[in-house]
C-alpha cells in the first residue's frame, strides 16, 4: 500500500511541476500584456520589467498552485488508466479507497502551501511590485497619463485628470474611492497638481474632500494642499486591486471600517479559504473522472484535460466578478467553483465505487 501510494504521487508530481510552470508563465504573460505593453514600447529599462515580473511570481503562483494539481492529477491518472495500470491495481485487490488516501494527502499539502503563499509571501511581493511599478511610471509617465482618462492606483481609487501641461503639471483632478453598490466612499477634487518625480508623489492644490456613507454626505472639508502617492497606477476602468492577496487582518479591517457591506471584500474573504481548499477537491474530482472513464472504457485526452481545467478558471472568474459587484452573495461567489467540482466529483466517485 505504501509503495503504491508513493508510485501514484511520483507519477503526478512531474506533471504538477510542468503544469505549475506553464500556468505561472501564462499568468505572468497576462500581467505583462495588461499593464506593461505600452511601457515596453516606450523604452522602459528591461531590468525594471524583469524585476516587476519577479515580484509578481508569488501572485501568479497563488492561482497556479491549486489549478496545476487539477491538470496534473487528471493527466497522470488518465495515463495510468490508458496503460491498464488502474486495472492491474484493482485486480490485485486495491479498492478506490487506496487511490483516495495519497491523493487526499497530496491535495492537503498543496492547499497548505497555497494558503501560506497567499497569506505570507504574496502581500510582501505585491508591495515590492508596487514600488517597482512606481519606478516604471516615473520612468515613463506618458505611458499612462492621458487627458480625459480614468486611472486606478494601488488602493483601488479611480483618478481622473482633465488636462495636462508640460513639466508634469495638470489641472482639475478627481480621486474617487468606490464603495461598491452603495456609491462612492470618498471624493477628492483638486484644482491643480504637479508630479514630484523624486518623491514619487503628486502634489495637489485647492482641495475639496467629501466622505459618504450609504450615499449620504458625512464629511465635507477643504484644504490648500495634499499629496497623492504614485503607486500601481494603471490605465482603464479597473475597480479594485486583488483583495484576496491582502493579509487576513487587513482584509477584515477593511470590512469593519466599511460597515461590513462591501461585496468585493466579503467575496475576497471567502475566496481566501476556498481557493486553497480547491486543491483537495481537484484531487478527488480527477480520481472520480478517471474511475468513471475506466469503467466506461473511454479515456480523456489532453484537450479534455485542458478543457476541464479551463472550466474551473472560467467559473472562478465569472463568480468573482458577480460577487464583487454584489450580484451574487459573497459566500456563493467565493465557494461556487469549488462546490461544483466537489459535487461532480462526489457523484462520479459514488457511481464508480458501486460498480
URLINBEL-V228547 format. One record per residue. N is the residue number from 0. PHI is phi in degrees with one decimal (NA if undefined). NEAR is the number of other C-alpha atoms within 12 Angstrom. Layout:
((N	PHI	NEAR) (N	PHI	NEAR))
This chain:
((0	NA	18) (1	-64.7	13) (2	-65.5	12) (3	-66.0	24) (4	-61.5	23) (5	-62.9	19) (6	-62.9	21) (7	-63.3	35) (8	-68.1	31) (9	-64.4	21) (10	-70.2	25) (11	-85.8	34) (12	-59.7	28) (13	-60.5	21) (14	-66.3	26) (15	-63.9	32) (16	-60.9	26) (17	-64.9	22) (18	-64.5	32) (19	-61.9	30) (20	-62.8	26) (21	-63.9	24) (22	-66.3	33) (23	-65.6	29) (24	-64.4	24) (25	-64.5	19) (26	-69.7	27) (27	-64.0	30) (28	-62.2	20) (29	-64.7	18) (30	-57.6	26) (31	-66.0	25) (32	-68.7	17) (33	-72.8	17) (34	-113.8	30) (35	-120.2	34) (36	-59.2	21) (37	-68.3	23) (38	-64.1	30) (39	-60.9	24) (40	-65.7	17) (41	-95.7	18) (42	84.2	20) (43	-66.1	26) (44	-53.0	21) (45	-62.8	17) (46	-61.3	15) (47	-66.3	28) (48	-63.5	33) (49	-63.9	22) (50	-65.7	22) (51	-61.8	34) (52	-65.0	32) (53	-63.0	25) (54	-73.1	28) (55	-85.0	36) (56	-56.8	36) (57	-60.6	37) (58	-65.5	40) (59	-63.3	37) (60	-66.4	38) (61	-56.1	42) (62	-86.3	47) (63	-76.9	41) (64	-58.5	43) (65	-74.8	46) (66	-65.9	50) (67	-65.1	46) (68	-68.7	49) (69	-60.8	49) (70	-62.1	46) (71	-69.1	45) (72	-68.4	50) (73	-61.3	43) (74	-70.8	38) (75	-66.9	40) (76	-69.5	45) (77	-63.6	36) (78	-63.0	27) (79	-63.1	29) (80	-69.3	32) (81	-64.4	23) (82	-90.9	15) (83	63.8	21) (84	-75.6	24) (85	-65.9	32) (86	-60.7	23) (87	-62.5	17) (88	-63.8	25) (89	-68.0	22) (90	-65.7	12) (91	-80.4	13) (92	102.6	14) (93	-77.7	20) (94	-100.6	22) (95	-54.7	28) (96	-61.3	23) (97	-70.4	25) (98	-80.1	37) (99	-66.8	35) (100	-56.5	25) (101	-66.2	30) (102	-69.5	41) (103	-62.8	30) (104	-61.7	23) (105	-61.9	34) (106	-63.1	39) (107	-65.6	26) (108	-64.4	24) (109	-63.7	37) (110	-61.2	34) (111	-64.2	27) (112	-63.5	26) (113	-62.2	37) (114	-65.9	35) (115	-64.5	24) (116	-62.6	33) (117	-67.9	40) (118	-89.6	30) (119	-110.0	23) (120	-80.4	26) (121	-62.5	33) (122	-56.9	31) (123	-65.5	22) (124	-70.0	30) (125	-64.4	37) (126	-63.7	27) (127	-67.4	27) (128	-63.4	31) (129	-64.1	33) (130	-65.1	27) (131	-66.6	32) (132	-66.0	38) (133	-62.8	32) (134	-63.6	30) (135	-64.8	39) (136	-63.4	39) (137	-68.5	32) (138	-73.9	24) (139	-147.7	25) (140	-62.4	32) (141	-68.6	26) (142	-67.6	24) (143	-117.5	35) (144	-81.5	32) (145	-138.9	22) (146	-63.5	21) (147	71.0	20) (148	-120.2	21) (149	-95.5	27) (150	-133.9	36) (151	-121.8	33) (152	-112.0	35) (153	-65.0	31) (154	-93.3	29) (155	79.8	33) (156	-82.3	36) (157	-90.5	35) (158	-122.4	41) (159	-120.2	35) (160	-118.5	33) (161	-78.5	25) (162	-147.9	22) (163	-114.6	24) (164	-133.7	19) (165	-57.9	13) (166	83.8	13) (167	76.8	26) (168	-100.2	26) (169	-152.4	28) (170	-132.5	28) (171	54.2	27) (172	-106.7	37) (173	-125.7	35) (174	-118.4	35) (175	-120.6	33) (176	-99.0	32) (177	-69.6	36) (178	-115.6	36) (179	77.2	31) (180	-69.7	20) (181	-85.0	22) (182	97.5	21) (183	-67.9	27) (184	-89.8	31) (185	-138.2	33) (186	-134.4	32) (187	-116.5	36) (188	-117.1	35) (189	-132.6	34) (190	-70.9	29) (191	-154.4	29) (192	-164.0	33) (193	-150.3	32) (194	-82.9	30) (195	-101.6	20) (196	-64.1	22) (197	-65.2	14) (198	-84.4	17) (199	72.1	28) (200	-137.1	25) (201	-104.4	30) (202	-98.4	29) (203	-103.8	32) (204	-131.1	28) (205	55.5	23) (206	-94.5	28) (207	-125.0	27) (208	-118.9	29) (209	-132.3	26) (210	-118.1	27) (211	-122.4	23) (212	-138.5	25) (213	53.8	21) (214	67.3	19) (215	-111.3	16) (216	-70.9	17) (217	-115.4	15) (218	-149.1	17) (219	-134.1	17) (220	-139.7	17) (221	-129.9	19) (222	-151.3	18) (223	-77.1	18) (224	-138.0	21) (225	-160.9	24) (226	-121.7	24) (227	-128.1	30) (228	-64.4	30) (229	-96.4	36) (230	-133.8	32) (231	49.2	37) (232	-80.6	44) (233	-140.3	41) (234	-79.0	33) (235	106.2	23) (236	-101.6	19) (237	-55.8	24) (238	-94.6	29) (239	-126.2	35) (240	-67.9	30) (241	-71.1	33) (242	-67.6	37) (243	-60.3	38) (244	-90.4	40) (245	-73.3	34) (246	-57.7	29) (247	-55.6	27) (248	-65.2	18) (249	-66.7	19) (250	-65.4	30) (251	-62.8	25) (252	-62.9	18) (253	-64.1	25) (254	-66.7	23) (255	-66.3	15) (256	-66.7	16) (257	-94.3	27) (258	84.0	18) (259	76.5	22) (260	-110.7	26) (261	-76.3	36) (262	-66.8	36) (263	-64.1	41) (264	-67.4	46) (265	-67.1	38) (266	-61.4	40) (267	-63.7	43) (268	-64.2	39) (269	-67.3	34) (270	-64.5	40) (271	-57.0	39) (272	-98.6	29) (273	-68.1	35) (274	-65.4	44) (275	-64.7	38) (276	-65.3	37) (277	-57.1	44) (278	-60.3	44) (279	-66.0	38) (280	-61.7	41) (281	-62.1	45) (282	-62.5	48) (283	-70.1	42) (284	-63.4	44) (285	-62.7	45) (286	-63.5	50) (287	-61.9	36) (288	-61.4	41) (289	-63.7	40) (290	-66.5	43) (291	-65.9	32) (292	-65.0	29) (293	-65.5	31) (294	-66.2	24) (295	-89.5	16) (296	61.0	17) (297	-135.5	18) (298	-133.7	27) (299	-84.4	30) (300	-96.6	21) (301	-61.6	17) (302	-63.4	14) (303	-64.9	20) (304	-63.6	31) (305	-64.3	24) (306	-64.8	18) (307	-64.6	30) (308	-69.7	32) (309	-65.8	20) (310	-57.6	21) (311	-62.1	36) (312	-62.2	29) (313	-66.3	17) (314	-63.8	25) (315	-60.7	32) (316	-64.5	20) (317	-67.1	21) (318	-65.7	33) (319	-63.7	41) (320	-64.3	28) (321	-65.6	26) (322	-67.7	33) (323	-64.2	38) (324	-82.6	29) (325	86.6	26) (326	-69.1	20) (327	-107.4	22) (328	-57.4	26) (329	-58.7	31) (330	-70.0	30) (331	-70.7	31) (332	-61.2	37) (333	-72.5	40) (334	-105.0	35) (335	-56.5	32) (336	-60.8	35) (337	-66.8	38) (338	-62.8	27) (339	-62.4	25) (340	-71.1	35) (341	-65.7	30) (342	-65.1	20) (343	-63.1	24) (344	-64.5	31) (345	-65.5	25) (346	-64.2	21) (347	-66.8	27) (348	-67.6	32) (349	-64.0	22) (350	-64.6	19) (351	-68.5	24) (352	-65.2	25) (353	-63.7	13) (354	-74.1	15))
